[in-house]
Amino acid sequence: TELRTTQARQPITTLALRGICKAYTLERIFDILDAACEDERKYDFVHLPKSGGQKHGGLAIVNFTDEESCGQCLQKLLAMSDDGSLS
């Protein structure tokens, strides 16, 4: 007898962005996200875990309003990283 699950795939709406310059402020990260989302706030949550002192640890957790926006923003962020515009 084969056991089958009918669990539906959950949409992917959250990204963990690593390697963020620790000198970047929250406002700078918002600017980058806005540029990647073509100046539309397609995200509804950003968390910067602290690492020791007052600065973030180079990681951002970003939740998007829907899976399509998440995927589009990810592709744009990857392109921005490849062309050096995130530096």
N, C-alpha and C positions, 0 to 999 in steps of 0.2 A: 504494500500500500504506500502510495506517495503522498507526502504531506505538502500541501501547497499553502502559501500565504498570499493573502490578497492585500497586503499592506501597500498603500499608495506611496509613491515617492514624494517626499516633502520638497517644496521649492527651495532653492538655494538663494537666500537673500542677505547673507552675512559674509563679509570678508575680513580676514586678519591680514593687515598690511604690515610687513616687517621691513626693517632696515631704514626706517624713517630717521632723518637727521635729528639728533637729540636737541639741536639748537632751534628747531622749528617750533613755533608757538602753535597753539590751537587755531588761531586765526589763519596762520599760514597753511595749516593742514586743511581748513575749510576752503581756502582759496584754491588749493590743488584739487580738492574734491569737486568744487564748483566748476572748475575748468574741465575736468574729466567728464562731468555730467552736463556739459554745455550750458552752464549757468542756470540750470534748473535744480532745485533741491530735491533730488531723487533719493536722498538718504534721510533717515529720521532718527538716527542714533549714532554717536561717535564716542568711543571710550578710549582714553589714553592711560593705560596702566602705569602707575608711578614705579620708578626703579630707584629706591633709596631716597635721595633728596627730593627736591621740588620738580625735577625734570621727568618727563616720560621716558620709558625705557626703549624707545625706538619702535614701538608697536602701537598700532591703532586697530581697534575693532569697529567696523562700520556696518550698520544694518541699512539696507535699502528698502524702498517701499514695495518693490516687486522684483521677481527673478529677472525679468528682461532688463530692468534698469541696472541691476547688479552686474549682469554679464556685459552690458554695454560699457559701464564705467570701468570694469576690470580691463576690458580690451583697450580702452583709451589710456588708462594708467600704465599698462604694459608698453603701449606705443610711446607715451611720454617718457618712460624710463629708458627705452631703447634709444630715443633721439636726444637724450641728455637734458630734456627740459625740466626735469625734477631736481636738478642739482642747484 
